[in-house]
């Protein structure tokens, strides 16, 4: 398959996936109140959720069968990754987790991590572009999809969005915007704004991990060392946001009190746990992404070396001695492990600091005499 055709498929998936998978975001808010005791019976499954996920799954399965007929087999791991990505979206938006997220800040951050991190990472690890495009009926592809992707404005927009700096800024920036207390509270209390929150997080995650796990090496794809920098930047961006959320001395998100924090969870404890989710759990997910990227890097180099040994000559601009990705493997692995270990060490240190701060800032115990005075 030529790089141009692969790029077209990747571009089609980048457009198709958000359209198909963002629709479940419209099941993310509720108009009817739910009692805390009945949370297990609250399953916010909407028609849009069923249609979006079912359509994505059907197109993928149809495309897998079509490519299999052309002797283009896909690994089972890719199928599991795609299914896991759809399952993560369903878990975030069509289970009681979505209901509880409106009443507990910490659970809301877990939901956001699923939408902007876990689900997009799994979906893009599956490299679903080929199966999704192959699953679209040929008349639709020829009449609508191909002409749309061939338009100069669309191609320009895709090239712009595929820049590592753009994907990283959108991925981090959208998270920061929705964590501004006034914006976050407004989204929690307004159904349409809540929709936009979920859709934008999912779309930014898909764009970010599309660039990170693009199977094409440089010069067709982003150089692998730049992808490592993208993941490192995303990990380090979680630290100040999580610290500011967890290590403050007043309640930031008052909308949860207006809706009612369930099960007697104290506001400060709720936001402390939410802050830990932002920088600890999100950072751990980033570390997993780094290890997966290093594995992809190694497999890509081994595949290129095998093709060179078989007499296949790469274009001059992609020769290993000129390719910035062609570094000695030990040096590359040391760089990757440094990017992974440093955030881990910082995260552990910040976790210990957060626990110490929460203990030292606990409200004092008041005696009955003090309360009656």
C-alpha positions in Angstrom: 0.0 0.0 0.0 1.4 3.4 -1.0 2.0 6.1 1.7 -0.5 8.3 -0.2 -3.3 5.7 0.1 -2.4 5.1 3.7 -2.6 8.8 4.4 -6.0 9.0 2.8 -7.3 6.2 4.9 -5.8 7.8 8.1 -7.4 11.1 7.1 -10.7 9.5 6.5 -10.6 7.8 9.9 -9.7 11.0 11.6 -12.8 12.6 10.1 -15.0 9.6 10.5 -14.1 8.5 14.0 -15.1 11.8 15.8 -18.3 11.9 13.8 -19.3 8.4 14.8 -17.9 8.3 18.3 -18.7 11.8 19.4 -22.4 11.2 19.2 -22.5 9.3 22.5 -21.5 12.5 24.2 -25.1 13.6 23.7 -26.0 11.0 26.3 -23.7 12.5 28.9 -26.0 14.7 30.8 -29.3 14.1 32.5 -32.5 16.1 32.8 -34.1 13.8 35.3 -32.7 13.7 38.8 -31.5 10.3 40.2 -31.4 9.4 43.9 -28.1 8.3 45.3 -29.6 5.1 46.5 -30.8 4.2 42.9 -27.5 4.9 41.1 -27.1 1.2 40.1 -30.4 1.3 38.2 -29.5 4.4 36.2 -28.3 3.5 32.8 -28.3 6.5 30.5 -28.3 4.6 27.2 -29.6 6.8 24.4 -30.5 6.1 20.8 -27.5 8.3 19.7 -25.2 6.1 21.8 -26.5 2.9 20.3 -26.4 4.2 16.8 -22.9 5.7 17.0 -21.2 2.7 18.6 -23.1 0.2 16.6 -22.3 2.0 13.4 -18.6 2.2 14.2 -18.5 -1.5 15.2 -20.4 -2.5 12.1 -18.2 -0.6 9.7 -15.1 -2.0 11.4 -16.3 -5.6 11.2 -17.4 -5.1 7.6 -14.0 -3.6 6.7 -12.1 -6.4 8.4 -14.0 -9.0 6.3 -13.3 -6.9 3.1 -9.6 -6.6 3.8 -9.4 -10.3 4.8 -10.6 -11.2 1.3 -7.7 -9.2 -0.1 -5.3 -11.2 2.1 -4.6 -8.2 4.3 -4.9 -9.8 7.7 -5.1 -7.8 10.9 -3.8 -9.0 14.2 -6.2 -9.9 17.0 -4.7 -7.3 19.3 -5.9 -4.6 17.0 -9.5 -6.0 17.1 -9.3 -6.1 20.9 -8.0 -2.6 21.0 -10.8 -1.2 18.9 -13.4 -3.1 20.8 -11.8 -1.9 24.1 -12.0 1.7 22.9 -15.7 1.5 22.1 -16.2 -0.2 25.4 -14.4 2.6 27.2 -16.7 5.1 25.6 -19.8 3.1 26.6 -18.5 2.7 30.1 -18.0 6.5 30.4 -21.3 7.5 28.9 -23.8 4.7 29.1 -23.4 3.2 32.6 -24.1 4.4 36.1 -20.6 5.9 36.1 -22.0 8.8 34.0 -24.7 9.5 36.6 -22.4 9.4 39.5 -20.0 11.7 37.7 -22.5 14.5 38.0 -22.4 14.3 41.8 -18.8 13.6 42.5 -15.9 15.5 41.1 -13.4 12.6 41.4 -15.6 10.2 39.4 -16.1 13.0 36.8 -12.4 13.1 36.3 -12.3 9.3 35.8 -15.0 9.7 33.2 -12.9 12.4 31.5 -9.8 10.2 31.6 -11.8 7.4 29.8 -13.0 9.9 27.1 -9.9 11.8 26.4 -7.3 9.1 27.2 -8.1 5.5 27.4 -10.7 5.3 24.6 -8.8 7.3 22.0 -5.5 5.5 22.8 -7.1 2.1 22.3 -8.9 3.2 19.2 -5.8 4.6 17.6 -3.7 1.6 18.6 -6.1 -0.5 16.5 -5.1 1.6 13.4 -8.8 1.5 12.4 -8.5 3.7 9.3 -8.3 0.9 6.8 -11.1 -1.2 8.1 -13.4 1.7 8.7 -13.0 3.1 5.2 -13.2 -0.4 3.7 -16.4 -0.9 5.6 -18.1 2.1 4.0 -20.2 1.0 1.0 -18.3 1.7 -2.2 -20.9 4.1 -3.7 -20.6 6.3 -0.6 -16.8 6.2 -0.7 -16.6 7.1 -4.4 -19.4 9.7 -4.4 -19.0 11.4 -1.0 -15.9 10.5 0.9 -13.2 10.6 -1.7 -14.3 14.0 -3.3 -14.6 15.5 0.2 -11.1 14.4 1.2 -9.7 15.6 -2.1 -10.8 19.2 -1.5 -7.8 21.5 -1.0 -9.3 23.1 2.2 -9.9 19.7 3.7 -6.4 18.5 2.9 -4.9 21.8 4.2 -6.9 21.4 7.5 -5.8 17.8 7.9 -2.1 18.7 7.4 -2.5 21.5 9.9 -4.2 19.3 12.5 -1.6 16.6 12.1 1.2 18.8 13.3 2.5 17.6 16.6 2.4 21.0 18.2 -1.3 21.5 17.2 -2.4 18.1 18.5 -0.6 18.6 21.8 -1.8 22.1 22.4 -5.4 21.1 21.6 -5.1 17.9 23.8 -3.8 19.8 26.8 -5.6 23.1 26.2 -9.1 21.6 26.1 -8.4 19.8 29.4 -7.3 23.1 31.0 -10.2 25.1 29.6 -12.8 22.7 31.0 -11.1 22.6 34.4 -11.5 26.3 34.9 -14.0 26.4 37.9 -16.5 28.7 36.3 -16.5 26.9 32.9 -16.6 23.5 34.6 -19.5 24.5 36.8 -21.4 26.0 33.8 -20.9 22.7 31.8 -22.2 20.6 34.7 -25.4 22.7 35.0 -26.0 23.2 31.3 -26.9 20.1 29.2 -25.7 21.5 25.9 -22.4 22.7 27.3 -21.9 19.3 28.9 -22.3 17.7 25.5 -19.7 20.0 24.1 -17.3 19.1 27.0 -17.5 15.4 26.2 -17.3 15.8 22.5 -14.3 18.1 22.5 -12.4 15.9 24.9 -13.0 12.8 22.8 -12.1 14.6 19.6 -8.9 16.1 21.0 -7.9 12.6 22.3 -8.5 11.0 19.0 -6.4 13.7 17.2 -3.6 13.4 19.7 -3.3 9.6 19.7 -3.8 9.5 15.9 -0.5 11.3 15.6 1.2 9.4 18.4 0.3 5.9 17.1 0.5 6.6 13.3 2.1 3.4 12.0 4.0 5.2 9.3 7.5 6.2 10.0 9.1 9.5 9.0 9.0 11.2 6.6 5.3 10.2 6.0 4.5 10.2 9.7 5.6 12.2 12.7 9.2 11.3 13.7 9.1 9.0 16.7 11.2 11.2 18.9 8.7 14.0 18.4 5.9 11.6 19.4 7.8 10.9 22.7 8.0 14.6 23.3 4.3 14.9 22.7 3.5 12.3 25.4 6.1 13.8 27.8 4.5 17.2 27.4 1.0 15.7 28.0 2.2 14.0 31.2 3.9 17.0 32.6 0.9 19.2 31.9 -1.1 17.1 34.3 1.1 17.9 37.2 0.4 21.6 37.8 -3.3 21.1 37.1 -3.6 18.2 39.4 -1.6 20.0 42.1 -3.6 23.1 41.9 -6.8 21.1 42.2 -5.7 18.9 45.0 -3.5 21.2 47.1 -5.8 24.2 47.6 -7.6 25.3 50.8 -11.1 26.1 49.4 -13.7 24.4 47.3 -13.3 25.2 43.6 -16.3 23.4 42.0 -19.5 24.5 43.7 -21.8 23.0 41.1 -21.5 19.6 42.7 -22.8 21.0 46.0 -25.8 22.5 44.1 -26.5 19.1 42.5 -25.7 17.3 45.8 -22.5 15.4 46.5 -23.5 11.8 47.1 -22.8 9.5 49.9 -21.6 12.2 52.3 -18.3 12.8 50.5 -16.7 16.0 51.8 -16.1 18.6 49.1 -12.4 19.0 49.9 -11.8 15.2 49.9 -13.7 14.9 46.6 -11.6 17.5 44.9 -8.4 16.1 46.4 -9.2 12.7 44.9 -10.1 14.3 41.6 -6.8 16.2 41.5 -5.0 12.9 42.1 -6.8 11.4 39.2 -5.7 14.2 36.9 -2.0 13.9 37.6 -1.5 10.4 38.9 -3.9 8.2 36.9 -3.5 10.3 33.8 0.2 10.2 34.1 0.2 6.4 34.5 -1.8 6.2 31.3 0.8 8.4 29.6 3.6 6.1 30.8 1.8 3.1 29.3 1.5 5.1 26.0 5.2 5.7 26.1 6.0 2.0 26.4 3.6 1.2 23.6 5.2 3.8 21.4 8.7 2.5 22.1 7.5 -1.0 21.1 6.0 0.5 17.9 9.2 2.3 17.2 11.2 -1.0 17.6 8.9 -3.0 15.3 9.0 -0.3 12.7 12.8 -0.2 12.6 12.9 -4.0 12.5 10.5 -4.0 9.6 12.5 -1.4 7.7 15.7 -3.4 8.3 14.1 -6.6 7.0 13.0 -4.8 3.9 16.4 -3.4 3.3 18.0 -6.8 3.7 15.5 -8.1 1.1 16.8 -5.5 -1.4 14.1 -3.0 -1.0 15.5 0.5 -1.2 13.8 3.3 0.7 13.5 6.8 -0.9 16.7 8.9 -0.4 15.0 11.2 2.1 14.0 8.2 4.2 17.3 6.5 4.3 18.3 5.5 7.9 21.4 7.6 8.0 19.3 10.7 7.2 16.3 9.8 9.2 16.3 11.5 12.6 14.5 8.4 14.0 17.4 6.1 13.1 19.2 6.4 16.4 21.1 3.6 18.1 18.5 1.4 19.9 20.1 1.6 23.4 20.2 5.4 23.2 16.6 5.5 22.0 15.5 3.2 24.8 17.3 5.3 27.4 15.6 8.4 26.2 12.2 6.7 26.4 12.8 5.4 29.9 13.9 8.8 31.1 10.7 10.3 29.8 8.8 7.5 31.6 10.6 7.4 34.9 10.8 11.2 35.5 7.1 11.7 35.5 6.6 8.6 37.6 9.1 9.9 40.2 7.5 13.3 40.2 4.0 11.8 40.5 5.0 9.6 43.5 6.6 12.6 45.2 3.5 14.8 44.5 1.2 12.0 45.8 3.1 11.9 49.1 3.0 15.6 49.3 -0.8 15.6 48.6 -1.4 13.1 51.4 0.7 15.0 53.8 -1.0 18.3 52.9 -4.4 16.7 53.3 -3.5 15.4 56.7 -2.0 18.6 58.0 -4.9 20.7 56.7 -7.6 18.5 58.2 -10.2 20.5 60.1 -9.5 20.5 63.9 -11.6 18.4 66.2 -13.9 20.6 68.3 -14.9 19.6 71.8 -18.5 20.0 72.9 -17.5 22.8 75.2 -16.0 24.7 72.2 -19.2 24.2 70.2 -21.4 25.5 73.0 -19.3 28.5 73.7 
